[in-house]
Amino acid sequence: MLGALIGTLFTCQIHAQPPNILFIVSEDNGPALGCYGAPVSSPHLDRLAEEGVRFANAYVPQAGCSPSRAAFLTGLYPHQNGQIGLATWKYHMYEHSQPQNLVNHLKQAGYRTGIIGKLHINPTSAFAFDVAEIPGSNFARKDQQRYIDHARDFFEASEQPFYLQVNFPDAHRPFTAQVDGMPDSLIQPGEVPPLPYIGLDNARLREETANYYNCMMRLDHLVGQLLEGLRASGKYDNTFIVYIGDHGADIIRGKRTCYEGGLRIPMIISYQAGGVLSKAVAKNLVNTIDLYPTFLDLIGANIPKQLPGKSLMPILQGTGEFERTYLFAQYHVHSNHNPYPQRAVRDKRYKLIHNLVFEEENPGYQFTINHFKFEGMEELIQSAEADIRTAYARMKHPPEFELYDLKKDPHEWNNLAEDRRYRKKLRRLQQALQDWQINTSDPLIDKAVAERLFQDIVNTNIQRIEIPYEAYMNPSQSKRIKK
Protein backbone atom coordinates (compact mmCIF):
# COMPACT_ATOMS: atom_id res chain seq x y z
CA MET A 1 0.00 0.00 0.00
CA LEU A 2 2.82 2.38 0.88
CA GLY A 3 4.53 1.81 -2.49
CA ALA A 4 1.35 2.61 -4.38
CA LEU A 5 0.86 5.67 -2.21
CA ILE A 6 4.34 6.99 -2.97
CA GLY A 7 3.71 6.53 -6.69
CA THR A 8 0.55 8.59 -6.69
CA LEU A 9 1.32 11.38 -4.24
CA PHE A 10 2.28 14.92 -5.17
CA THR A 11 1.87 14.85 -8.91
CA CYS A 12 2.19 18.63 -8.89
CA GLN A 13 5.30 18.63 -6.68
CA ILE A 14 8.87 17.64 -7.44
CA HIS A 15 9.46 16.07 -4.05
CA ALA A 16 9.33 12.28 -4.37
CA GLN A 17 8.70 11.23 -0.79
CA PRO A 18 5.31 11.49 0.96
CA PRO A 19 5.33 14.36 3.44
CA ASN A 20 5.63 13.83 7.14
CA ILE A 21 3.04 15.62 9.29
CA LEU A 22 3.86 17.32 12.59
CA PHE A 23 0.74 18.63 14.32
CA ILE A 24 1.43 20.85 17.35
CA VAL A 25 -1.46 21.67 19.70
CA SER A 26 -1.32 24.03 22.66
CA GLU A 27 -3.88 24.36 25.44
CA ASP A 28 -6.34 27.12 26.20
CA ASN A 29 -4.93 30.01 24.24
CA GLY A 30 -6.10 32.41 21.62
CA PRO A 31 -3.70 34.15 19.22
CA ALA A 32 -1.48 35.46 22.04
CA LEU A 33 1.74 35.47 20.01
CA GLY A 34 4.03 38.16 18.77
CA CYS A 35 3.16 37.44 15.14
CA TYR A 36 -0.50 38.11 16.00
CA GLY A 37 0.34 41.42 17.67
CA ALA A 38 0.32 40.31 21.31
CA PRO A 39 2.95 41.72 23.70
CA VAL A 40 4.70 38.35 23.85
CA SER A 41 8.16 37.22 22.77
CA SER A 42 7.51 34.17 20.58
CA PRO A 43 10.45 33.98 18.15
CA HIS A 44 10.06 30.31 17.23
CA LEU A 45 6.39 30.41 16.31
CA ASP A 46 6.94 33.80 14.67
CA ARG A 47 9.65 32.20 12.53
CA LEU A 48 7.29 29.36 11.62
CA ALA A 49 4.76 31.97 10.50
CA GLU A 50 7.46 33.66 8.40
CA GLU A 51 8.18 30.34 6.72
CA GLY A 52 4.53 29.60 5.99
CA VAL A 53 0.98 30.89 6.30
CA ARG A 54 -0.51 32.56 9.36
CA PHE A 55 -4.30 32.38 9.53
CA ALA A 56 -5.86 35.57 10.88
CA ASN A 57 -9.39 34.16 11.24
CA ALA A 58 -9.05 30.59 12.49
CA TYR A 59 -11.70 29.13 14.79
CA VAL A 60 -12.65 26.00 16.68
CA PRO A 61 -16.19 24.57 16.55
CA GLN A 62 -16.53 24.45 20.36
CA ALA A 63 -14.40 26.20 22.99
CA GLY A 64 -13.63 23.20 25.18
CA CYS A 65 -10.72 20.73 25.18
CA SER A 66 -12.43 17.42 24.38
CA PRO A 67 -14.99 18.73 21.88
CA SER A 68 -12.32 20.74 20.08
CA ARG A 69 -9.89 17.83 19.84
CA ALA A 70 -12.51 15.33 18.76
CA ALA A 71 -13.65 17.78 16.10
CA PHE A 72 -10.27 18.21 14.43
CA LEU A 73 -9.49 14.47 14.59
CA THR A 74 -12.87 13.39 13.17
CA GLY A 75 -13.46 16.41 10.95
CA LEU A 76 -16.97 16.64 12.41
CA TYR A 77 -18.78 19.13 14.63
CA PRO A 78 -19.33 17.98 18.23
CA HIS A 79 -23.02 17.31 17.59
CA GLN A 80 -21.96 15.03 14.71
CA ASN A 81 -19.33 12.97 16.55
CA GLY A 82 -20.97 13.00 20.01
CA GLN A 83 -18.08 14.44 22.07
CA ILE A 84 -19.99 17.45 23.42
CA GLY A 85 -18.23 17.80 26.80
CA LEU A 86 -15.07 16.84 28.68
CA ALA A 87 -13.83 13.27 28.46
CA THR A 88 -12.98 13.43 32.16
CA TRP A 89 -16.69 13.97 32.83
CA LYS A 90 -17.62 10.79 30.90
CA TYR A 91 -18.68 12.52 27.70
CA HIS A 92 -17.75 10.48 24.66
CA MET A 93 -18.15 10.01 20.95
CA TYR A 94 -21.05 7.93 19.73
CA GLU A 95 -20.70 4.40 21.07
CA HIS A 96 -22.19 2.25 18.35
CA SER A 97 -20.93 3.94 15.21
CA GLN A 98 -17.78 5.93 15.84
CA PRO A 99 -16.76 8.07 12.89
CA GLN A 100 -13.66 7.55 10.80
CA ASN A 101 -10.82 9.66 12.13
CA LEU A 102 -7.63 11.27 10.89
CA VAL A 103 -5.26 8.97 12.78
CA ASN A 104 -6.75 5.77 11.39
CA HIS A 105 -7.08 7.23 7.92
CA LEU A 106 -3.39 8.13 7.78
CA LYS A 107 -2.39 4.79 9.27
CA GLN A 108 -4.34 3.03 6.51
CA ALA A 109 -2.47 5.19 3.99
CA GLY A 110 0.87 3.87 5.24
CA TYR A 111 1.76 6.42 7.91
CA ARG A 112 3.38 5.70 11.25
CA THR A 113 1.23 7.49 13.82
CA GLY A 114 2.17 8.95 17.19
CA ILE A 115 0.87 11.20 19.94
CA ILE A 116 2.77 12.90 22.77
CA GLY A 117 0.59 14.45 25.46
CA LYS A 118 -3.07 13.99 26.22
CA LEU A 119 -5.67 12.77 23.75
CA HIS A 120 -8.66 13.70 25.97
CA ILE A 121 -11.30 12.02 23.80
CA ASN A 122 -13.45 9.00 24.63
CA PRO A 123 -12.94 6.23 23.74
CA THR A 124 -9.17 6.30 23.34
CA SER A 125 -9.40 2.95 21.57
CA ALA A 126 -10.94 4.70 18.55
CA PHE A 127 -7.51 6.06 17.58
CA ALA A 128 -4.87 3.65 16.27
CA PHE A 129 -1.68 5.37 17.37
CA ASP A 130 1.48 3.33 16.94
CA VAL A 131 3.20 5.33 19.67
CA ALA A 132 1.54 7.14 22.60
CA GLU A 133 3.59 8.90 25.25
CA ILE A 134 2.74 11.10 28.28
CA PRO A 135 -1.02 10.45 28.16
CA GLY A 136 -1.82 12.65 31.15
CA SER A 137 -2.66 16.35 31.08
CA ASN A 138 0.49 17.38 32.99
CA PHE A 139 -0.89 20.73 34.07
CA ALA A 140 1.90 20.81 36.69
CA ARG A 141 4.34 21.04 33.75
CA LYS A 142 6.61 18.32 35.12
CA ASP A 143 9.72 17.56 33.08
CA GLN A 144 8.53 18.99 29.79
CA GLN A 145 11.83 17.98 28.22
CA ARG A 146 10.20 14.55 27.94
CA TYR A 147 7.95 15.85 25.14
CA ILE A 148 11.01 16.84 23.14
CA ASP A 149 12.94 13.64 23.86
CA HIS A 150 10.04 11.41 22.84
CA ALA A 151 9.52 13.45 19.68
CA ARG A 152 13.17 13.16 18.68
CA ASP A 153 13.06 9.40 19.21
CA PHE A 154 9.96 9.25 17.04
CA PHE A 155 11.52 11.34 14.25
CA GLU A 156 14.56 9.07 14.10
CA ALA A 157 12.93 5.68 14.61
CA SER A 158 11.98 5.01 11.01
CA GLU A 159 12.06 6.32 7.44
CA GLN A 160 8.35 5.57 7.08
CA PRO A 161 6.29 8.76 6.60
CA PHE A 162 4.90 9.87 9.94
CA TYR A 163 2.04 11.70 11.58
CA LEU A 164 3.02 12.98 15.03
CA GLN A 165 0.71 15.05 17.22
CA VAL A 166 2.44 16.86 20.09
CA ASN A 167 0.09 18.30 22.73
CA PHE A 168 1.78 20.73 25.10
CA PRO A 169 0.10 21.63 28.45
CA ASP A 170 0.61 25.39 28.17
CA ALA A 171 -1.28 27.65 28.43
CA HIS A 172 -3.81 25.68 30.52
CA ARG A 173 -4.49 26.76 34.08
CA PRO A 174 -2.83 27.19 36.46
CA PHE A 175 -1.07 30.07 34.73
CA THR A 176 2.33 29.13 36.15
CA ALA A 177 4.79 31.93 35.47
CA GLN A 178 8.01 29.93 35.33
CA VAL A 179 8.88 26.22 35.30
CA ASP A 180 12.42 24.84 35.01
CA GLY A 181 13.69 28.31 34.13
CA MET A 182 11.17 28.76 31.30
CA PRO A 183 10.61 31.41 30.18
CA ASP A 184 13.96 32.91 31.06
CA SER A 185 12.61 36.47 31.16
CA LEU A 186 9.21 36.97 32.78
CA ILE A 187 6.47 39.47 31.95
CA GLN A 188 5.57 41.19 35.20
CA PRO A 189 1.93 41.92 36.16
CA GLY A 190 2.30 45.68 35.83
CA GLU A 191 3.72 45.46 32.32
CA VAL A 192 0.61 44.41 30.41
CA PRO A 193 -3.10 45.25 30.56
CA PRO A 194 -5.74 42.49 30.81
CA LEU A 195 -6.83 40.77 27.61
CA PRO A 196 -8.93 43.32 25.69
CA TYR A 197 -12.09 41.22 25.46
CA ILE A 198 -12.32 41.18 29.28
CA GLY A 199 -13.00 44.90 29.31
CA LEU A 200 -12.01 45.24 32.98
CA ASP A 201 -8.80 46.15 34.74
CA ASN A 202 -7.43 45.48 38.21
CA ALA A 203 -4.30 43.99 39.77
CA ARG A 204 -5.62 40.42 39.78
CA LEU A 205 -6.56 40.47 36.11
CA ARG A 206 -3.19 41.99 35.21
CA GLU A 207 -1.44 39.20 37.09
CA GLU A 208 -3.55 36.57 35.34
CA THR A 209 -2.80 38.07 31.94
CA ALA A 210 0.94 38.42 32.57
CA ASN A 211 1.25 34.79 33.64
CA TYR A 212 -0.90 33.63 30.74
CA TYR A 213 1.59 35.37 28.46
CA ASN A 214 4.46 33.76 30.38
CA CYS A 215 2.88 30.38 29.65
CA MET A 216 2.83 31.29 25.97
CA MET A 217 6.51 32.20 26.03
CA ARG A 218 7.33 28.84 27.67
CA LEU A 219 5.28 27.13 24.97
CA ASP A 220 7.22 28.97 22.28
CA HIS A 221 10.53 27.86 23.82
CA LEU A 222 9.39 24.21 23.79
CA VAL A 223 8.11 24.47 20.23
CA GLY A 224 11.53 25.82 19.28
CA GLN A 225 13.20 22.77 20.84
CA LEU A 226 10.75 20.47 19.07
CA LEU A 227 11.43 22.05 15.68
CA GLU A 228 15.16 21.95 16.29
CA GLY A 229 14.84 18.22 16.91
CA LEU A 230 12.99 17.88 13.62
CA ARG A 231 15.75 19.77 11.82
CA ALA A 232 18.40 17.56 13.41
CA SER A 233 16.60 14.49 12.04
CA GLY A 234 17.00 15.82 8.49
CA LYS A 235 13.21 15.68 7.96
CA TYR A 236 12.27 19.32 8.51
CA ASP A 237 11.91 20.38 4.88
CA ASN A 238 9.66 17.43 4.02
CA THR A 239 7.40 17.86 7.04
CA PHE A 240 4.03 19.57 6.85
CA ILE A 241 3.95 21.50 10.14
CA VAL A 242 0.70 22.72 11.68
CA TYR A 243 0.39 24.67 14.90
CA ILE A 244 -2.93 25.54 16.57
CA GLY A 245 -4.36 26.31 19.99
CA ASP A 246 -7.27 24.08 20.99
CA HIS A 247 -9.45 27.09 21.98
CA GLY A 248 -9.25 30.42 23.78
CA ALA A 249 -7.91 31.32 27.20
CA ASP A 250 -9.52 30.08 30.40
CA ILE A 251 -10.53 33.49 31.63
CA ILE A 252 -13.71 35.53 31.62
CA ARG A 253 -15.45 35.70 28.20
CA GLY A 254 -13.02 33.14 26.78
CA LYS A 255 -13.10 29.35 27.09
CA ARG A 256 -16.57 27.78 27.43
CA THR A 257 -18.27 30.56 25.45
CA CYS A 258 -19.21 31.32 21.86
CA TYR A 259 -17.47 34.69 22.08
CA GLU A 260 -14.38 35.46 20.02
CA GLY A 261 -12.20 35.04 23.11
CA GLY A 262 -13.23 31.38 23.25
CA LEU A 263 -13.46 30.40 19.59
CA ARG A 264 -10.67 32.27 17.82
CA ILE A 265 -7.27 30.58 17.83
CA PRO A 266 -3.82 30.84 16.26
CA MET A 267 -3.18 28.64 13.24
CA ILE A 268 0.15 28.50 11.42
CA ILE A 269 1.06 26.06 8.63
CA SER A 270 4.48 25.61 6.99
CA TYR A 271 5.87 23.10 4.51
CA GLN A 272 9.25 23.88 2.96
CA ALA A 273 9.21 21.21 0.25
CA GLY A 274 5.58 21.38 -0.77
CA GLY A 275 4.85 24.70 -2.44
CA VAL A 276 3.22 26.30 0.61
CA LEU A 277 3.44 30.09 0.58
CA SER A 278 5.83 31.86 2.92
CA LYS A 279 5.37 35.13 4.80
CA ALA A 280 1.66 34.93 3.99
CA VAL A 281 -1.33 36.01 6.05
CA ALA A 282 -4.65 34.39 5.15
CA LYS A 283 -7.81 36.25 6.13
CA ASN A 284 -10.19 33.49 5.06
CA LEU A 285 -12.65 32.14 7.62
CA VAL A 286 -11.27 28.73 8.55
CA ASN A 287 -12.12 26.10 11.14
CA THR A 288 -10.10 23.29 12.67
CA ILE A 289 -12.53 20.82 11.07
CA ASP A 290 -10.77 21.88 7.84
CA LEU A 291 -7.54 20.18 8.95
CA TYR A 292 -8.68 16.58 8.34
CA PRO A 293 -9.57 17.22 4.67
CA THR A 294 -6.38 19.30 4.34
CA PHE A 295 -4.19 16.40 5.47
CA LEU A 296 -5.99 14.03 3.10
CA ASP A 297 -5.64 16.47 0.21
CA LEU A 298 -1.96 16.84 1.07
CA ILE A 299 -1.29 13.11 0.69
CA GLY A 300 -3.52 12.70 -2.36
CA ALA A 301 -6.22 10.70 -0.60
CA ASN A 302 -9.95 10.96 -1.28
CA ILE A 303 -11.82 13.25 1.10
CA PRO A 304 -14.97 11.59 2.53
CA LYS A 305 -18.08 13.38 1.36
CA GLN A 306 -19.58 13.54 4.85
CA LEU A 307 -16.81 15.78 6.16
CA PRO A 308 -18.20 19.31 6.46
CA GLY A 309 -14.77 20.98 6.37
CA LYS A 310 -12.77 22.07 3.33
CA SER A 311 -9.15 21.54 2.36
CA LEU A 312 -6.93 24.54 3.08
CA MET A 313 -4.48 23.62 0.31
CA PRO A 314 -5.80 26.30 -2.10
CA ILE A 315 -4.98 28.92 0.52
CA LEU A 316 -1.62 27.39 1.36
CA GLN A 317 -0.57 27.16 -2.28
CA GLY A 318 -2.08 30.50 -3.29
CA THR A 319 -4.47 29.18 -5.92
CA GLY A 320 -7.35 31.26 -4.53
CA GLU A 321 -9.98 28.54 -4.83
CA PHE A 322 -11.07 28.53 -1.18
CA GLU A 323 -14.26 30.37 -0.29
CA ARG A 324 -16.47 30.26 2.77
CA THR A 325 -19.41 32.57 3.35
CA TYR A 326 -20.37 31.38 6.82
CA LEU A 327 -18.45 29.85 9.71
CA PHE A 328 -20.33 27.89 12.39
CA ALA A 329 -19.70 27.09 16.05
CA GLN A 330 -21.53 25.73 19.08
CA TYR A 331 -21.47 25.07 22.78
CA HIS A 332 -23.07 22.35 24.88
CA VAL A 333 -21.27 21.71 28.17
CA HIS A 334 -17.77 21.51 29.60
CA SER A 335 -17.90 19.91 33.03
CA ASN A 336 -21.40 19.49 34.45
CA HIS A 337 -21.04 22.86 36.20
CA ASN A 338 -21.64 24.85 33.05
CA PRO A 339 -24.15 23.56 30.50
CA TYR A 340 -25.61 26.20 28.18
CA PRO A 341 -26.56 25.04 24.67
CA GLN A 342 -25.68 27.63 22.01
CA ARG A 343 -25.23 27.82 18.27
CA ALA A 344 -23.30 30.54 16.43
CA VAL A 345 -22.56 31.70 12.89
CA ARG A 346 -20.46 34.49 11.48
CA ASP A 347 -19.69 35.88 8.06
CA LYS A 348 -16.82 38.20 7.20
CA ARG A 349 -18.25 40.94 9.42
CA TYR A 350 -21.26 39.96 11.51
CA LYS A 351 -21.75 37.26 14.10
CA LEU A 352 -24.93 35.73 15.51
CA ILE A 353 -25.18 33.70 18.72
CA HIS A 354 -28.38 31.76 19.34
CA ASN A 355 -28.91 30.96 23.02
CA LEU A 356 -31.14 27.90 22.87
CA VAL A 357 -32.28 27.99 26.52
CA PHE A 358 -32.27 31.76 26.91
CA GLU A 359 -34.92 31.67 29.63
CA GLU A 360 -32.32 30.08 31.90
CA GLU A 361 -29.44 31.85 33.63
CA ASN A 362 -26.06 30.80 32.22
CA PRO A 363 -24.31 28.83 34.99
CA GLY A 364 -20.96 29.26 33.23
CA TYR A 365 -20.85 32.93 34.15
CA GLN A 366 -20.78 32.48 37.92
CA PHE A 367 -18.74 29.29 37.62
CA THR A 368 -15.81 31.16 36.08
CA ILE A 369 -15.89 33.93 38.67
CA ASN A 370 -16.25 31.52 41.60
CA HIS A 371 -13.88 28.83 40.39
CA PHE A 372 -10.97 31.19 39.83
CA LYS A 373 -11.80 33.39 42.82
CA PHE A 374 -12.08 36.69 41.02
CA GLU A 375 -12.91 38.58 44.21
CA GLY A 376 -14.54 41.96 43.74
CA MET A 377 -15.60 41.21 40.17
CA GLU A 378 -19.17 42.38 40.58
CA GLU A 379 -18.01 45.70 42.01
CA LEU A 380 -15.47 46.01 39.20
CA ILE A 381 -18.14 45.30 36.60
CA GLN A 382 -20.51 47.84 38.07
CA SER A 383 -17.81 50.51 37.93
CA ALA A 384 -17.12 49.82 34.22
CA GLU A 385 -18.54 51.70 31.26
CA ALA A 386 -22.19 51.11 30.43
CA ASP A 387 -21.66 48.87 27.40
CA ILE A 388 -19.29 46.61 29.38
CA ARG A 389 -21.71 46.40 32.33
CA THR A 390 -24.48 45.48 29.92
CA ALA A 391 -22.33 42.85 28.19
CA TYR A 392 -21.59 41.09 31.49
CA ALA A 393 -25.26 41.15 32.43
CA ARG A 394 -26.02 39.70 29.00
CA MET A 395 -23.49 36.89 29.51
CA LYS A 396 -25.08 36.00 32.83
CA HIS A 397 -28.62 35.95 31.44
CA PRO A 398 -28.46 36.02 27.64
CA PRO A 399 -31.30 36.97 25.30
CA GLU A 400 -32.31 34.50 22.61
CA PHE A 401 -30.14 36.19 19.99
CA GLU A 402 -26.92 38.19 20.11
CA LEU A 403 -25.74 39.99 16.96
CA TYR A 404 -22.36 41.71 16.73
CA ASP A 405 -20.58 43.83 14.15
CA LEU A 406 -17.07 42.38 14.50
CA LYS A 407 -15.54 45.14 12.40
CA LYS A 408 -16.76 47.97 14.64
CA ASP A 409 -17.08 45.91 17.82
CA PRO A 410 -14.47 43.08 17.78
CA HIS A 411 -14.89 42.35 21.50
CA GLU A 412 -18.68 41.95 21.28
CA TRP A 413 -19.94 44.60 23.68
CA ASN A 414 -22.98 45.87 21.77
CA ASN A 415 -25.81 43.51 20.88
CA LEU A 416 -27.53 44.64 17.67
CA ALA A 417 -30.20 41.93 17.58
CA GLU A 418 -32.97 44.32 18.61
CA ASP A 419 -31.78 47.17 16.41
CA ARG A 420 -34.23 47.57 13.50
CA ARG A 421 -31.43 48.80 11.24
CA TYR A 422 -29.85 45.34 11.38
CA ARG A 423 -33.01 43.29 10.89
CA LYS A 424 -32.06 42.00 7.43
CA LYS A 425 -28.61 40.95 8.61
CA LEU A 426 -30.15 39.23 11.63
CA ARG A 427 -32.61 37.28 9.50
CA ARG A 428 -29.96 36.32 6.96
CA LEU A 429 -27.72 34.86 9.68
CA GLN A 430 -30.67 33.18 11.39
CA GLN A 431 -31.54 31.47 8.12
CA ALA A 432 -27.92 30.43 7.51
CA LEU A 433 -27.74 28.96 11.00
CA GLN A 434 -31.00 27.07 10.59
CA ASP A 435 -29.93 25.70 7.20
CA TRP A 436 -26.67 24.48 8.72
CA GLN A 437 -28.49 22.78 11.59
CA ILE A 438 -30.75 21.00 9.12
CA ASN A 439 -27.89 19.99 6.83
CA THR A 440 -25.82 18.61 9.72
CA SER A 441 -28.78 16.89 11.45
CA ASP A 442 -28.38 18.94 14.62
CA PRO A 443 -30.70 17.54 17.33
CA LEU A 444 -30.79 20.91 19.09
CA ILE A 445 -32.66 22.52 16.24
CA ASP A 446 -35.59 21.40 18.39
CA LYS A 447 -35.70 23.77 21.36
CA ALA A 448 -37.36 21.12 23.53
CA VAL A 449 -34.35 18.85 23.02
CA ALA A 450 -31.96 21.65 23.97
CA GLU A 451 -33.95 22.32 27.11
CA ARG A 452 -34.00 18.62 28.01
CA LEU A 453 -30.21 18.37 27.59
CA PHE A 454 -29.71 21.44 29.78
CA GLN A 455 -31.99 20.18 32.54
CA ASP A 456 -30.55 16.67 32.48
CA ILE A 457 -27.06 18.05 33.05
CA VAL A 458 -28.21 20.51 35.72
CA ASN A 459 -29.98 17.68 37.54
CA THR A 460 -26.79 15.62 37.83
CA ASN A 461 -26.01 17.76 40.88
CA ILE A 462 -22.45 18.11 39.51
CA GLN A 463 -21.80 14.36 39.47
CA ARG A 464 -19.83 12.61 36.76
CA ILE A 465 -22.84 10.75 35.43
CA GLU A 466 -22.80 9.54 31.84
CA ILE A 467 -25.07 11.59 29.59
CA PRO A 468 -24.70 10.08 26.08
CA TYR A 469 -25.58 12.57 23.38
CA GLU A 470 -27.16 9.80 21.29
CA ALA A 471 -30.11 9.89 23.67
CA TYR A 472 -31.12 13.31 22.32
CA MET A 473 -31.41 12.26 18.69
CA ASN A 474 -34.38 10.73 16.95
CA PRO A 475 -33.57 7.70 14.74
CA SER A 476 -33.52 9.62 11.45
CA GLN A 477 -31.09 12.17 12.88
CA SER A 478 -28.90 9.43 14.34
CA LYS A 479 -28.57 7.68 10.98
CA ARG A 480 -27.57 10.86 9.16
CA ILE A 481 -25.13 12.10 11.78
CA LYS A 482 -23.21 8.84 12.19
CA LYS A 483 -22.87 7.76 8.57
Salt bridges, closest charged atoms under 4 A:
GLU27 OE2 - ARG69 NH2 3.52
GLU27 OE2 - LYS118 NZ 2.89
ASP28 OD2 - HIS172 NE2 3.67
ASP28 OD1 - HIS247 NE2 3.18
ASP28 OD2 - LYS255 NZ 2.77
GLU51 OE2 - ARG47 NE 3.24
GLU95 OE2 - HIS92 NE2 3.73
ASP130 OD1 - LYS107 NZ 2.22
GLU133 OE1 - HIS150 NE2 3.79
ASP143 OD2 - ARG146 NE 3.84
GLU159 OE2 - LYS235 NZ 3.78
ASP170 OD1 - ARG141 NH2 2.82
ASP170 OD2 - ARG218 NE 2.72
ASP201 OD1 - ARG206 NE 2.84
GLU208 OE1 - ARG173 NH2 2.50
GLU208 OE2 - ARG204 NH2 3.08
GLU228 OE1 - ARG231 NH1 3.78
ASP246 OD2 - ARG69 NH2 3.02
ASP246 OD1 - HIS247 NE2 3.55
ASP250 OD2 - LYS255 NZ 3.82
ASP250 OD1 - ARG256 NH1 3.00
GLU260 OE1 - ARG346 NH1 3.87
GLU260 OE2 - LYS351 NZ 2.95
ASP290 OD1 - ARG324 NH2 2.79
GLU323 OE2 - LYS348 NZ 3.87
ASP347 OD2 - ARG428 NH2 2.93
GLU359 OE1 - LYS447 NZ 3.02
GLU400 OE2 - HIS354 NE2 3.16
ASP405 OD1 - ARG349 NE 2.90
GLU412 OE2 - LYS351 NZ 2.86
ASP419 OD2 - ARG421 NH2 2.74
ASP442 OD2 - ARG343 NE 2.61
GLU466 OE2 - HIS92 NE2 2.89
GLU470 OE2 - LYS482 NZ 3.32
